[in-house]
């Protein structure tokens, strides 16, 4: 799959089959994160792969928009080392996690980026050292079709802003893309 095709196919998956993610696919996803660029090549990230069902259920209860983590066969918790990279650990870890999201699409898997969590509880549950912050959680697994008319309507309505609405040339407000 071409990169742009993966970008176009990527969507937030909130319903998963119980099928486990094969180890070779998981390893390619993690490798995609490892290969991400970072400021000063510090690579201040650490990723915790959570397959334990009880831990995923606890993570799912920790945020209003994280309920489906209990259903996904695994979660990846992205942590950024605040000590190693005080200014860039969040951005660098987010870049690495986005690489993982696109790699998952290429592997035929679905993901959902989760920012709805209580950091202290996640750190306690997963024994994350003090110098690391929890940046985001990724649910990962095979998508399960579910009838959710509200989500389908919302997806049609919010298909993304047109390019001319989000770009400027040389300064804010100067059209980069010709208006139709």
PEVENFEN-V160687 format. One record per residue. N is the residue number from 0. RES is the residue in three letters. PSI is psi in radians with two decimals (999 if undefined). OMEGA is omega in degrees with one decimal (999 if undefined). D_LAST is the distance of its C-alpha to the last C-alpha in Angstrom with 2 decimals. Layout:
[[N & RES & PSI & OMEGA & D_LAST] [N & RES & PSI & OMEGA & D_LAST]]
//
This chain:
[[0 & UNK & 2.35 & 176.4 & 31.52] [1 & UNK & 2.68 & -178.4 & 28.96] [2 & UNK & -0.81 & -177.6 & 27.88] [3 & UNK & -0.61 & 176.4 & 24.19] [4 & UNK & -0.71 & 177.3 & 25.41] [5 & UNK & -0.70 & 178.4 & 27.63] [6 & UNK & -0.76 & 179.7 & 24.83] [7 & UNK & -0.61 & -177.1 & 22.81] [8 & UNK & -0.34 & -176.6 & 26.06] [9 & UNK & 2.35 & 174.9 & 27.28] [10 & UNK & 2.83 & 177.7 & 27.64] [11 & UNK & 2.03 & -177.9 & 30.11] [12 & UNK & 2.20 & -178.1 & 33.16] [13 & UNK & 0.23 & 176.1 & 35.52] [14 & UNK & 2.24 & -172.8 & 37.94] [15 & UNK & 2.58 & 169.3 & 40.11] [16 & UNK & 2.75 & -179.7 & 42.76] [17 & UNK & -0.10 & -178.7 & 46.12] [18 & UNK & 2.31 & 178.0 & 46.27] [19 & UNK & 2.71 & 176.0 & 46.96] [20 & UNK & 2.14 & 179.4 & 44.68] [21 & UNK & 2.50 & -175.6 & 46.57] [22 & UNK & -0.68 & -179.2 & 47.83] [23 & UNK & -0.63 & 177.5 & 46.28] [24 & UNK & -0.76 & 178.8 & 42.76] [25 & UNK & -0.72 & -179.4 & 43.49] [26 & UNK & -0.66 & 178.0 & 44.83] [27 & UNK & -0.65 & 178.0 & 41.65] [28 & UNK & -0.82 & 179.2 & 39.57] [29 & UNK & -0.65 & 178.3 & 41.92] [30 & UNK & -0.64 & 176.8 & 41.94] [31 & UNK & -0.67 & 175.5 & 38.15] [32 & UNK & -0.75 & -179.3 & 38.67] [33 & UNK & -0.60 & -176.0 & 41.55] [34 & UNK & -0.05 & -178.2 & 39.56] [35 & UNK & 2.63 & 175.5 & 36.85] [36 & UNK & 2.78 & 174.9 & 36.70] [37 & UNK & 2.74 & 179.4 & 38.09] [38 & UNK & 2.18 & 178.5 & 38.78] [39 & UNK & 0.27 & -177.5 & 41.95] [40 & UNK & 0.56 & -178.8 & 42.32] [41 & UNK & -0.57 & -178.3 & 44.21] [42 & UNK & 1.18 & -172.1 & 42.71] [43 & UNK & 0.40 & -173.9 & 43.81] [44 & UNK & 2.78 & 170.4 & 43.13] [45 & UNK & 2.36 & -176.5 & 45.42] [46 & UNK & 2.26 & 178.0 & 44.45] [47 & UNK & 2.07 & 177.6 & 46.65] [48 & UNK & 2.04 & -176.6 & 46.40] [49 & UNK & 1.91 & 176.8 & 47.63] [50 & UNK & -0.33 & -179.4 & 49.01] [51 & UNK & 2.11 & -174.9 & 51.80] [52 & UNK & -0.74 & -179.3 & 51.03] [53 & UNK & -0.70 & 178.7 & 52.73] [54 & UNK & -0.69 & 177.6 & 50.80] [55 & UNK & -0.67 & 177.4 & 47.46] [56 & UNK & -0.68 & 176.9 & 48.54] [57 & UNK & -0.76 & 176.9 & 49.43] [58 & UNK & -0.70 & -178.9 & 46.05] [59 & UNK & -0.58 & 179.1 & 44.38] [60 & UNK & -0.18 & -173.6 & 46.35] [61 & UNK & -0.10 & -179.5 & 45.33] [62 & UNK & 2.53 & -177.7 & 41.82] [63 & UNK & -0.62 & -176.3 & 40.13] [64 & UNK & 0.54 & -177.9 & 37.37] [65 & UNK & 0.15 & -172.3 & 39.69] [66 & UNK & -0.65 & -175.1 & 41.69] [67 & UNK & -0.11 & 175.7 & 40.62] [68 & UNK & -0.49 & 178.8 & 42.19] [69 & UNK & -0.50 & -178.0 & 45.44] [70 & UNK & -0.59 & -179.7 & 44.11] [71 & UNK & 2.46 & -178.6 & 42.48] [72 & UNK & -0.31 & 174.9 & 45.14] [73 & UNK & 2.77 & 174.8 & 44.45] [74 & UNK & 2.56 & 173.3 & 42.76] [75 & UNK & 2.14 & 178.8 & 42.10] [76 & UNK & 2.07 & -179.9 & 42.68] [77 & UNK & 2.14 & -179.2 & 41.14] [78 & UNK & 2.49 & 178.3 & 43.31] [79 & UNK & 2.32 & -179.1 & 42.80] [80 & UNK & 1.83 & -177.2 & 45.83] [81 & UNK & -0.50 & -179.5 & 45.65] [82 & UNK & -0.76 & -178.4 & 48.71] [83 & UNK & -0.59 & -177.2 & 47.58] [84 & UNK & 1.37 & -175.4 & 44.12] [85 & UNK & -0.58 & -174.7 & 44.00] [86 & UNK & -0.42 & -169.2 & 40.60] [87 & UNK & 0.02 & -175.7 & 38.67] [88 & UNK & -0.62 & -179.0 & 40.27] [89 & UNK & -0.86 & -179.4 & 37.60] [90 & UNK & -0.83 & -178.2 & 34.66] [91 & UNK & -0.75 & 179.7 & 36.69] [92 & UNK & -0.67 & 178.2 & 37.81] [93 & UNK & -0.70 & 177.3 & 34.31] [94 & UNK & -0.80 & 179.7 & 33.11] [95 & UNK & -0.70 & -179.6 & 36.10] [96 & UNK & -0.61 & 176.2 & 35.48] [97 & UNK & -0.65 & 173.2 & 31.86] [98 & UNK & -0.74 & -180.0 & 33.36] [99 & UNK & -0.72 & 179.3 & 35.68] [100 & UNK & -0.83 & -178.9 & 32.96] [101 & UNK & -0.66 & 176.8 & 31.22] [102 & UNK & -0.69 & 179.0 & 34.67] [103 & UNK & -0.74 & 177.5 & 35.54] [104 & UNK & -0.78 & 178.7 & 32.54] [105 & UNK & -0.43 & 179.4 & 33.71] [106 & UNK & 0.07 & 179.6 & 37.15] [107 & UNK & 0.32 & -178.6 & 36.00] [108 & UNK & 2.81 & 175.5 & 36.53] [109 & UNK & 2.73 & 177.4 & 34.62] [110 & UNK & 2.86 & 167.6 & 34.55] [111 & UNK & 2.20 & 177.9 & 33.71] [112 & UNK & 2.23 & -176.7 & 33.56] [113 & UNK & 2.14 & 175.5 & 35.84] [114 & UNK & 0.05 & -177.2 & 36.10] [115 & UNK & 1.59 & 179.6 & 38.20] [116 & UNK & 2.81 & 175.3 & 41.76] [117 & UNK & 1.89 & -171.9 & 44.67] [118 & UNK & -0.78 & -178.5 & 45.21] [119 & UNK & -0.71 & -179.9 & 48.94] [120 & UNK & -0.68 & 177.9 & 49.61] [121 & UNK & -0.77 & -179.9 & 47.71] [122 & UNK & -0.72 & 179.6 & 49.63] [123 & UNK & -0.83 & -178.3 & 52.89] [124 & UNK & -0.72 & -173.5 & 52.33] [125 & UNK & 0.11 & 177.5 & 51.39] [126 & UNK & 0.84 & -178.9 & 53.74] [127 & UNK & 2.24 & -178.8 & 51.07] [128 & UNK & 2.73 & -175.9 & 52.64] [129 & UNK & -0.67 & -174.3 & 52.03] [130 & UNK & -0.12 & 178.8 & 50.13] [131 & UNK & 2.41 & 171.4 & 47.33] [132 & UNK & 2.62 & 175.8 & 44.59] [133 & UNK & 2.07 & -176.4 & 42.88] [134 & UNK & -0.87 & -179.0 & 39.20] [135 & UNK & 2.89 & 175.1 & 37.99] [136 & UNK & 2.51 & 174.1 & 39.23] [137 & UNK & 2.18 & 168.1 & 37.78] [138 & UNK & 2.41 & -178.2 & 38.79] [139 & UNK & 2.36 & 176.2 & 39.10] [140 & UNK & -3.08 & 177.0 & 40.06] [141 & UNK & 2.22 & -178.9 & 39.26] [142 & UNK & 2.47 & 174.0 & 36.79] [143 & UNK & 2.25 & 177.6 & 38.41] [144 & UNK & 2.35 & 174.4 & 36.48] [145 & UNK & 2.54 & -179.8 & 36.97] [146 & UNK & 1.83 & 179.3 & 35.93] [147 & UNK & 1.53 & -175.8 & 33.99] [148 & UNK & -0.63 & 179.3 & 31.77] [149 & UNK & -0.80 & -180.0 & 30.72] [150 & UNK & -0.72 & -179.7 & 29.49] [151 & UNK & -0.74 & 178.6 & 27.67] [152 & UNK & -0.78 & 179.0 & 25.87] [153 & UNK & -0.69 & 179.8 & 25.07] [154 & UNK & -0.68 & 178.5 & 23.70] [155 & UNK & -0.68 & -178.3 & 21.35] [156 & UNK & -0.70 & -176.2 & 20.18] [157 & UNK & 1.00 & -176.9 & 19.96] [158 & UNK & 0.01 & -178.6 & 18.29] [159 & UNK & 2.61 & -179.9 & 16.97] [160 & UNK & 2.65 & 176.5 & 14.26] [161 & UNK & 2.60 & -176.6 & 10.87] [162 & UNK & -0.69 & -178.6 & 11.30] [163 & UNK & -0.30 & 178.2 & 9.20] [164 & UNK & -0.28 & -174.1 & 11.64] [165 & UNK & 0.17 & 179.4 & 14.66] [166 & UNK & 2.63 & 174.0 & 14.47] [167 & UNK & 2.81 & 177.8 & 15.29] [168 & UNK & 2.08 & 176.1 & 16.63] [169 & UNK & -0.56 & 175.6 & 20.29] [170 & UNK & 2.73 & -176.3 & 20.38] [171 & UNK & 2.27 & 175.6 & 19.08] [172 & UNK & -0.27 & 176.9 & 16.09] [173 & UNK & 2.09 & -175.2 & 14.96] [174 & UNK & 2.30 & 174.2 & 11.48] [175 & UNK & -0.68 & -179.8 & 12.31] [176 & UNK & 2.36 & 178.9 & 9.07] [177 & UNK & 2.36 & 176.0 & 6.38] [178 & UNK & 2.49 & 179.3 & 3.83] [179 & UNK & 999 & 999 & 0.00]]
//
